[in-house]
């Protein structure tokens, strides 16, 4: 199919795309032909006129084009159905019999700017680009044909949308929506798809929670920045003698209590507190735990605030290490995209050195397989998780 609207790249600016990256930055563009609007499909051409594929265009975003296909093909209902079914096939292999997983993880599933999460009979969508946002109805039709869900919601409240001048929205797109109980590895969680954080629940740590649970029998555990209690509930259900849940948000503590009741857990205690202050006070009080979990929200959304973020990570990790009983474990994470794995490990090392304790990294991992990454796009590898033995 012939496209009248093109983005022509500068000479030699096609190498990243050919290597598997999906973004064309505005400073790599030589010329735009046909005056495309935000969200329109354009053909991407090399400086010598050879086609590199088609993608969504945005005239005022730092990311000028997001590649959708290396072929010159229509971006229609069939395209989305093919890509979503391809993504679904991976999840069904990874989690056979499950009805809870991330169905589509943006660029990593070759659908840039689109996130779809499944919570049993409900689907939650996020769109971060004008192109995906404009095709929300079309995507909804495809999802109805594949899943026949009871309800579909959009949770478009991410500040990432502002980069493409998109408004914040939260709405029921199809059907009706109520709370649902999800089962992750035998641990139950109450999910409010319209009210939970991000898309309703954090699924990316599911595998890391299982690995932590295997160490929890007979242990005392601190789940700091607990959110709705993902790590702590797994530990408590696995036989921890006591789990302390700490979060600054009253709403998170309330939800964690609901989840504890749902799982009939009594070896649990909850405290609404600023995690930085709680950790510092616990050190002063000479408290110790066999396992300390630190799973904070992202401390930085840009490289500009990276130094401040690293300072924050070092503070909580140093205090976390001080609270670990000799021979115990620190389970620590960073979901800041700008903190890469090398920085993350260096931060753990510096935190341990600051305390005078010896730290041994037992394992390092990322998000679960329903949050895949692309080796060609470091941007897709946002989550770092380390299990550290402390002596």
C-alpha positions in Angstrom: 0.0 0.0 0.0 1.3 3.4 -0.9 1.6 6.0 1.9 1.5 9.7 1.0 2.8 10.6 4.4 6.5 9.9 5.0 9.2 10.5 7.6 12.6 10.6 5.9 15.5 9.9 8.2 18.9 11.7 8.2 21.8 9.7 6.7 22.9 6.8 8.9 20.1 7.4 11.4 18.4 4.1 10.5 20.9 1.8 12.4 18.9 1.6 15.6 15.7 0.8 13.8 17.4 -1.9 11.8 18.8 -3.4 15.0 15.3 -3.8 16.5 14.7 -0.5 18.3 11.2 0.9 17.7 11.6 4.6 18.2 12.6 7.4 15.9 13.7 10.5 17.8 12.8 13.9 16.4 16.5 14.8 16.0 17.0 11.8 13.6 14.3 13.1 11.2 15.5 14.8 8.0 12.1 15.7 6.5 8.4 15.0 7.0 6.2 14.7 3.9 2.4 15.1 3.8 1.9 17.0 7.0 0.8 14.1 9.2 -1.2 14.8 12.3 -0.5 13.3 15.8 -1.4 9.6 15.8 -1.4 9.2 12.0 0.4 6.3 10.3 3.5 7.3 8.4 6.0 5.3 6.4 9.5 5.6 7.6 12.1 6.0 4.9 15.9 5.8 5.0 17.8 8.7 3.6 18.1 6.8 0.3 14.4 6.2 0.1 14.3 2.6 1.2 11.3 1.7 3.4 11.9 0.7 7.0 8.2 0.1 7.8 5.3 2.1 9.2 4.5 3.7 12.6 2.6 6.2 14.6 3.7 9.8 14.1 3.7 12.7 16.6 4.8 16.2 15.5 5.7 17.6 18.9 6.9 14.6 20.9 10.6 13.8 21.4 9.7 10.4 20.0 8.6 11.4 16.5 7.7 7.9 15.2 7.0 4.6 17.0 7.5 1.6 14.7 4.5 -0.7 14.3 5.6 -3.0 11.5 8.7 -3.4 9.3 6.3 -4.2 6.5 4.2 -1.7 4.6 0.9 -3.2 6.0 -2.5 -1.7 7.1 -2.7 -1.0 10.8 -6.3 -2.3 11.1 -8.4 -4.7 13.1 -6.6 -7.7 11.7 -3.3 -6.2 12.6 -4.3 -5.7 16.2 -5.9 -9.1 16.5 -2.8 -10.8 15.1 -0.4 -9.0 17.5 -2.7 -9.4 20.6 -3.2 -13.2 19.9 0.6 -13.6 19.5 1.1 -11.9 22.9 -1.7 -14.0 24.5 -0.1 -17.2 23.2 3.1 -16.4 25.2 1.1 -15.8 28.4 -0.9 -19.0 28.0 2.4 -20.9 27.8 4.0 -19.1 30.8 0.9 -19.3 33.0 -1.2 -22.3 31.9 -4.7 -22.2 33.3 -4.3 -18.7 34.7 -6.6 -15.8 34.0 -4.4 -13.2 35.5 -1.5 -11.7 33.6 -0.3 -8.8 31.5 -1.6 -9.5 28.0 0.3 -6.8 26.2 3.5 -5.1 27.4 3.9 -2.2 25.0 7.0 -2.1 22.8 8.1 -5.6 24.1 5.0 -7.1 22.4 5.5 -4.9 19.3 2.5 -2.7 20.2 4.2 0.5 21.3 2.3 2.6 23.8 -0.3 -0.1 24.7 -0.6 -2.0 28.0 -3.4 -4.5 28.6 -3.8 -6.4 31.9 -6.2 -9.3 32.6 -7.8 -9.8 36.0 -10.0 -12.8 35.5 -13.1 -11.6 33.6 -11.9 -8.0 33.4 -9.4 -6.2 31.2 -7.6 -3.0 32.0 -6.0 -0.9 29.2 -3.5 2.0 29.2 -2.6 3.9 26.1 0.5 6.2 26.2 0.5 7.4 22.6 -1.9 9.4 20.4 -1.9 6.7 17.8 -3.0 4.0 20.3 -5.4 6.4 22.1 -7.2 7.2 18.8 -7.7 3.4 18.2 -9.0 2.6 21.6 -12.5 1.6 20.2 -10.9 -0.6 17.6 -8.7 -2.3 20.2 -11.8 -2.8 22.4 -13.6 -4.6 19.6 -10.6 -6.9 19.2 -10.5 -7.6 22.9 -14.2 -8.5 23.0 -13.8 -10.9 20.1 -10.8 -12.6 21.8 -11.7 -12.6 25.5 -15.5 -11.9 25.7 -14.7 -10.0 29.0 -17.3 -9.0 31.5 -15.8 -5.5 31.5 -13.0 -3.4 30.0 -11.7 -0.3 31.7 -9.2 2.4 30.7 -6.8 3.5 33.4 -5.2 6.4 31.5 -3.9 8.4 34.4 -0.1 8.1 33.7 1.9 11.3 33.4 3.6 9.6 30.3 0.4 10.7 28.4 1.4 14.3 28.8 4.4 13.8 26.5 1.9 13.4 23.7 -0.6 16.0 24.9 -3.1 13.4 25.9 -5.7 14.1 28.7 -6.0 11.9 31.9 -8.9 9.6 31.7 -10.4 6.7 33.8 -13.6 5.1 32.4 -15.5 1.8 31.8 -15.2 1.2 28.1 -17.2 -2.0 27.8 -19.6 -3.9 30.1 -19.7 -3.6 33.8 -17.0 -3.7 36.4 -16.9 -5.0 40.0 -14.1 -6.1 42.2 -12.6 -9.5 41.5 -10.5 -12.0 43.5 -7.3 -13.0 41.8 -5.2 -16.1 42.8 -1.4 -15.8 42.4 0.4 -19.0 43.5 -2.4 -19.9 45.9 -2.4 -16.4 47.5 -5.6 -14.4 47.0 -5.8 -10.6 46.3 -8.8 -8.4 46.0 -8.5 -6.3 42.9 -10.5 -3.1 42.2 -9.7 -2.5 38.5 -11.1 1.0 38.6 -9.3 2.0 41.9 -6.1 0.1 42.2 -2.7 1.6 41.4 -1.6 1.8 37.7 -3.9 -0.8 36.0 -5.3 -2.3 39.1 -2.5 -4.4 40.7 1.2 -4.9 40.3 1.8 -8.2 38.5 5.4 -7.7 37.6 6.8 -9.1 40.8 4.8 -12.3 40.8 7.8 -14.7 40.2 10.0 -12.8 42.7 7.3 -13.1 45.4 7.3 -16.9 44.9 11.1 -17.1 45.3 10.9 -15.0 48.5 8.1 -17.2 49.9 10.4 -20.2 49.6 12.6 -18.6 52.3 9.9 -17.4 54.6 8.9 -20.4 56.7 9.7 -19.6 60.3 11.0 -16.1 59.5 10.2 -12.7 60.7 9.6 -10.4 57.7 9.3 -6.7 57.1 7.4 -5.7 53.9 8.3 -2.0 53.4 6.5 0.1 50.8 4.1 -2.9 51.0 1.4 -1.4 48.7 -1.4 -4.1 48.8 0.9 -6.6 50.4 2.2 -8.7 47.5 5.5 -9.8 49.0 4.3 -10.0 52.6 1.1 -12.0 51.9 3.2 -14.6 50.1 5.6 -14.8 53.0 2.8 -15.0 55.6 1.0 -17.7 53.7 4.3 -19.7 53.4 4.6 -19.8 57.2 6.5 -16.7 58.3 6.1 -16.3 62.1 5.4 -12.6 61.7 5.1 -10.1 58.9 5.1 -6.3 59.4 3.5 -4.3 56.6 4.5 -0.7 56.2 3.2 1.9 53.7 2.7 5.7 53.8 -0.7 5.5 52.2 -3.7 4.6 54.4 -5.5 3.2 51.3 -2.7 0.7 50.8 -2.8 -0.4 54.4 -6.6 -0.8 54.2 -6.3 -3.0 51.1 -3.5 -5.1 52.6 -5.7 -5.8 55.6 -8.5 -6.9 53.3 -6.0 -9.3 51.6 -4.8 -10.7 54.9 -8.4 -11.4 55.9 -9.1 -13.0 52.5 -6.2 -15.4 53.1 -7.1 -16.0 56.8 -3.7 -14.7 57.9 -3.2 -13.8 61.6 0.7 -13.6 61.6 0.5 -10.1 60.3 0.8 -6.5 61.6 0.2 -3.2 59.8 1.5 0.3 60.2 0.8 3.4 58.2 4.2 5.2 58.2 6.6 6.9 55.9 9.0 4.1 55.0 12.2 6.3 55.3 11.2 7.3 58.8 10.0 3.8 59.8 13.4 2.2 58.7 15.4 4.9 60.5 13.4 4.5 63.7 13.5 0.7 63.6 17.3 0.9 63.4 17.4 3.2 66.4 15.2 0.7 68.3 17.6 -2.1 67.3 14.9 -4.1 65.6 15.9 -7.1 63.4 14.1 -9.2 60.9 15.1 -12.4 59.0 13.8 -10.9 55.8 13.5 -7.2 54.8 11.6 -6.4 51.6 12.1 -3.0 50.0 9.9 -2.5 46.9 9.6 1.3 46.6 7.8 3.2 43.8 10.0 4.8 41.2 12.2 7.5 42.7 12.9 9.1 39.4 11.1 9.6 36.1 14.1 11.3 34.4 17.9 11.4 34.2 17.8 14.9 35.8 16.8 13.5 39.2 18.9 10.3 39.0 21.4 11.5 41.7 18.7 12.3 44.1 17.0 9.0 43.4 20.2 7.0 44.1 20.7 8.9 47.3 17.2 7.8 48.4 17.8 4.2 47.4 21.1 4.1 49.3 19.4 5.5 52.4 16.6 2.9 52.5 18.9 0.0 51.5 21.5 0.9 54.2 18.9 1.0 56.9 17.3 -2.2 55.4 20.6 -4.0 55.7 21.0 -2.8 59.3 17.7 -4.4 60.1 18.6 -7.8 58.7 19.6 -10.4 61.3 23.0 -12.0 60.5 22.5 -14.6 57.8 19.1 -13.1 56.8 18.0 -11.6 53.5 17.3 -8.3 52.0 14.9 -8.4 49.0 15.3 -5.1 47.2 13.9 -3.7 44.0 14.0 -0.6 41.8 11.4 0.1 39.1 13.2 3.3 38.0 14.0 2.8 34.3 16.9 5.2 34.6 18.6 3.1 37.3 20.2 0.3 35.2 21.4 -3.0 36.6 25.0 -1.8 37.0 23.9 1.2 39.0 21.5 -0.9 41.1 24.2 -3.4 42.1 26.6 -0.6 42.8 24.0 1.0 45.0 23.6 -2.2 47.0 27.3 -2.5 47.4 27.7 1.1 48.6 24.7 0.6 51.0 26.3 -2.5 52.5 29.7 -0.8 52.8 28.1 2.1 54.6 26.8 -0.3 57.3 30.0 -2.4 57.6 28.0 -5.5 56.8 29.0 -8.1 54.2 26.4 -8.5 51.4 26.2 -11.5 49.0 23.8 -11.2 46.0 22.1 -14.6 45.8 20.0 -13.8 42.7 19.2 -10.9 40.5 16.1 -10.8 38.3 13.6 -8.6 36.6 9.9 -8.6 35.9 7.9 -11.8 35.3 7.7 -13.2 31.8 4.4 -11.4 31.0 6.5 -8.2 31.2 9.1 -9.3 28.5 12.0 -7.1 27.5 13.7 -6.5 24.1 17.5 -6.8 24.0 17.4 -4.0 21.3 15.5 -1.6 23.7 17.1 -1.1 27.1 14.1 1.1 27.9 11.9 -2.0 28.2 14.0 -3.4 31.1 12.7 -1.2 34.0 12.5 -3.6 37.0 15.6 -4.8 38.9 15.2 -7.2 41.9 18.0 -8.6 44.0 17.9 -11.1 46.8 20.9 -10.4 49.1 22.2 -12.4 52.0 23.5 -10.2 54.7 26.2 -11.3 57.2 
